[in-house]
């Protein structure tokens, strides 16, 4: 499940267990979840449309975020790292991560490149643990 802006995989967990597992694995890599957007619930509430479960978690590693914001104050427009947990029509659950190297390459700042690489390595370890 690779794109030019993210990476992920189908996991062997139900939806709720995937949320719990990815949250716990993020914590082991120094990330907290700052936001939790239940897209399916909002679509139902606002449009009365049903869709498979779809949540976006906004993950942040404070020391790395501080370094990034210190290097480029406007970088907050590209933070936090989004983690997508979604269910497909067949009931399979996938967990996908924004690729920080792809997204932060927009900044074109050499001080940000090693930070993006470190964040990606940490997120890849979270994915591997899923």
QUIFEN-V642052 format. One record per helix or strand of 2 or more residues. SS is the DSSP state (@ for helix, = for strand). FROM is the first residue (numbers start at 0). TO is the last residue. If there is no record, write none. Layout:
{{SS & FROM & TO} {SS & FROM & TO}}
This chain:
{{= & 5 & 10} {@ & 14 & 27} {= & 31 & 37} {@ & 38 & 46} {= & 53 & 59} {@ & 61 & 70} {@ & 72 & 77} {= & 80 & 86} {= & 92 & 97} {@ & 99 & 106} {@ & 109 & 128}}
